[in-house]
Amino acid sequence: MHSHKEDENRIITIPNILSAFRLVLIPVFLWTYCVRDEYLVTAGLLLLSGLTDLADGFIARRFHMVSNLGKMLDPVADKLTQAAMLVCLVTRFPMIWCPLALLAVKEASVGLTSLLVIRKSGRVTGAAWHGKITTAMLYLTILIHLIWPHIPAAISNGLIMVCSGVMLVSWVMYILRNVKTLAGKVSAPKNH
């Protein structure tokens, strides 16, 4: 019987392989969208990426394959996928710069404060419920723009603004959580 500590330090696990696969998909859908103009193919690749993301989370929890590498690799694969897709879309929908800029600022500031939390508490904090809602909203916005390339500007801009609003609220909530943890007001939340 091996220890929980050994589990956390494993590198080659099915969830980690799935996260690595999502990273490999990024240049593929950059190519299909920006070079080939194959928007539905890109949407299919993004759905495949999303399914592997769900599978890796499920397998990690169900089969006790949660690892420290996975806790870092999974969100990195998520954020790079989101950023790459937004970069693709901004070439056709200029308003996409808004969630793209928010994503960059949010990830940099939350990432930095999360690192400080890890240094202080020794714990890697997981995604909060509002972060999961933000991710779902972001993917929904991206997918609608992929499968509806001639979306009317009013609908496109409205969707982008709602998505940006959700991102902004989540960003503030993450920063408050991390600042409170660093100030010693609350202990770092455990991963479920």
C-alpha positions as CSV (number, residue, x, y, z in Angstrom):
1,M,0.0,0.0,0.0
2,H,1.5,3.3,-1.1
3,S,1.0,6.6,0.7
4,H,-1.2,9.5,-0.2
5,K,2.1,11.6,-0.5
6,E,3.3,9.2,-3.3
7,D,0.0,9.7,-5.1
8,E,0.3,13.5,-5.0
9,N,3.9,13.3,-6.4
10,R,3.1,11.1,-9.4
11,I,3.8,12.6,-12.8
12,I,2.6,10.0,-15.3
13,T,-1.1,9.6,-14.6
14,I,-4.0,9.4,-17.1
15,P,-5.3,12.9,-16.0
16,N,-1.9,14.4,-16.6
17,I,-1.6,12.8,-20.1
18,L,-5.1,14.2,-20.9
19,S,-3.9,17.7,-19.8
20,A,-0.8,17.3,-22.0
21,F,-3.0,16.3,-24.9
22,R,-5.1,19.5,-24.5
23,L,-1.8,21.5,-24.7
24,V,-1.0,19.6,-28.0
25,L,-4.4,20.5,-29.4
26,I,-3.8,24.3,-29.1
27,P,-1.5,24.7,-32.1
28,V,-3.9,22.4,-34.1
29,F,-6.9,24.6,-33.6
30,L,-4.9,27.8,-34.1
31,W,-4.1,26.4,-37.5
32,T,-7.6,25.2,-38.3
33,Y,-9.1,28.6,-37.4
34,C,-6.5,31.2,-38.5
35,V,-5.0,29.4,-41.5
36,R,-7.7,27.1,-42.8
37,D,-10.8,29.1,-41.8
38,E,-12.5,25.9,-40.7
39,Y,-14.6,27.2,-37.9
40,L,-16.7,24.0,-37.3
41,V,-13.6,21.9,-37.2
42,T,-12.1,24.3,-34.7
43,A,-15.4,24.0,-32.6
44,G,-15.1,20.2,-32.8
45,L,-11.5,20.3,-31.5
46,L,-12.5,22.7,-28.7
47,L,-15.3,20.3,-27.7
48,L,-12.8,17.4,-27.7
49,S,-10.5,19.5,-25.5
50,G,-13.4,20.2,-23.2
51,L,-14.4,16.6,-23.0
52,T,-10.8,15.5,-22.1
53,D,-10.8,18.3,-19.5
54,L,-14.0,16.8,-17.9
55,A,-12.6,13.3,-18.2
56,D,-9.3,14.2,-16.6
57,G,-11.1,15.8,-13.6
58,F,-13.4,12.8,-13.2
59,I,-10.7,10.2,-13.5
60,A,-8.4,12.2,-11.1
61,R,-11.1,12.2,-8.4
62,R,-12.8,8.8,-9.0
63,F,-9.5,6.8,-9.2
64,H,-7.5,8.9,-6.7
65,M,-5.1,10.2,-9.4
66,V,-5.0,13.8,-8.1
67,S,-1.4,14.9,-8.3
68,N,0.4,18.1,-7.6
69,L,1.5,18.3,-11.2
70,G,-2.1,17.8,-12.3
71,K,-3.3,20.6,-10.0
72,M,-0.9,22.9,-12.0
73,L,-1.1,21.3,-15.4
74,D,-4.9,21.2,-15.7
75,P,-5.5,25.0,-15.1
76,V,-2.5,25.9,-17.3
77,A,-4.0,23.8,-20.2
78,D,-7.4,25.4,-19.5
79,K,-6.1,29.0,-19.5
80,L,-3.8,28.5,-22.5
81,T,-6.7,26.9,-24.5
82,Q,-9.0,29.8,-23.6
83,A,-6.3,32.5,-24.4
84,A,-5.5,30.8,-27.7
85,M,-9.1,30.6,-28.7
86,L,-9.7,34.3,-27.8
87,V,-6.7,35.3,-29.8
88,C,-8.2,33.4,-32.8
89,L,-11.6,35.1,-32.4
90,V,-10.2,38.6,-31.9
91,T,-9.1,38.5,-35.5
92,R,-12.8,38.5,-36.6
93,F,-14.6,39.9,-33.5
94,P,-12.6,43.0,-32.2
95,M,-14.7,43.2,-28.9
96,I,-13.2,39.8,-27.9
97,W,-10.1,41.9,-26.7
98,C,-12.2,42.7,-23.6
99,P,-12.4,39.1,-22.2
100,L,-8.9,38.4,-23.5
101,A,-7.4,41.3,-21.5
102,L,-9.5,40.4,-18.5
103,L,-8.2,36.8,-18.7
104,A,-4.6,37.9,-18.9
105,V,-4.9,40.3,-15.9
106,K,-7.0,37.9,-13.9
107,E,-4.6,35.0,-14.4
108,A,-1.5,37.0,-13.7
109,S,-2.9,38.6,-10.5
110,V,-4.7,35.5,-9.2
111,G,-1.8,33.3,-10.1
112,L,0.6,35.5,-8.2
113,T,-1.5,35.7,-5.1
114,S,-2.2,31.9,-5.3
115,L,1.6,31.3,-5.3
116,L,1.9,33.5,-2.2
117,V,-0.9,31.4,-0.6
118,I,1.0,28.2,-1.5
119,R,4.2,29.6,0.0
120,K,2.4,30.6,3.2
121,S,0.1,27.6,3.7
122,G,1.8,24.9,1.6
123,R,-1.6,24.1,0.0
124,V,-2.6,24.4,-3.7
125,T,-6.1,26.0,-3.8
126,G,-8.5,24.7,-6.3
127,A,-11.0,26.4,-8.5
128,A,-14.0,28.0,-6.8
129,W,-17.6,27.7,-8.0
130,H,-17.5,31.1,-9.6
131,G,-14.4,30.2,-11.5
132,K,-16.2,27.1,-12.9
133,I,-19.1,29.3,-14.0
134,T,-16.7,31.8,-15.6
135,T,-15.0,28.9,-17.5
136,A,-18.4,27.6,-18.7
137,M,-19.5,31.1,-19.8
138,L,-16.2,31.7,-21.6
139,Y,-16.4,28.4,-23.5
140,L,-20.0,29.1,-24.4
141,T,-19.1,32.5,-25.8
142,I,-16.2,31.0,-27.7
143,L,-18.3,28.1,-29.1
144,I,-21.2,30.4,-30.2
145,H,-18.7,32.6,-32.1
146,L,-17.2,29.5,-33.7
147,I,-20.4,27.8,-34.9
148,W,-22.1,31.2,-35.8
149,P,-19.3,33.0,-37.7
150,H,-21.7,35.7,-39.0
151,I,-23.4,36.4,-35.6
152,P,-25.0,39.8,-35.6
153,A,-22.8,42.4,-33.9
154,A,-25.5,43.2,-31.2
155,I,-25.7,39.6,-30.1
156,S,-22.0,39.1,-30.3
157,N,-21.2,42.2,-28.3
158,G,-24.0,41.5,-25.7
159,L,-22.6,38.0,-25.2
160,I,-19.0,39.3,-24.9
161,M,-20.1,41.9,-22.3
162,V,-22.0,39.4,-20.2
163,C,-19.0,37.0,-20.3
164,S,-16.6,39.9,-19.3
165,G,-18.9,40.8,-16.4
166,V,-18.9,37.3,-15.1
167,M,-15.1,37.2,-15.4
168,L,-14.7,40.4,-13.6
169,V,-16.9,39.3,-10.6
170,S,-14.9,36.0,-10.4
171,W,-11.6,37.8,-10.5
172,V,-12.6,40.1,-7.6
173,M,-13.8,37.0,-5.6
174,Y,-10.5,35.1,-6.2
175,I,-8.4,38.1,-5.2
176,L,-10.5,38.6,-2.0
177,R,-10.1,34.9,-1.1
178,N,-6.4,35.0,-1.6
179,V,-5.9,38.3,0.2
180,K,-8.0,37.0,3.2
181,T,-5.9,33.8,3.3
182,L,-2.7,35.8,3.2
183,A,-3.9,38.1,5.9
184,G,-4.6,35.0,8.1
185,K,-8.4,35.7,8.2
186,V,-9.3,32.3,6.7
187,S,-7.3,29.1,6.1
188,A,-6.6,28.1,2.5
189,P,-9.6,26.1,1.2
190,K,-8.9,22.4,0.7
191,N,-9.5,20.8,-2.7
192,H,-12.5,18.6,-3.0
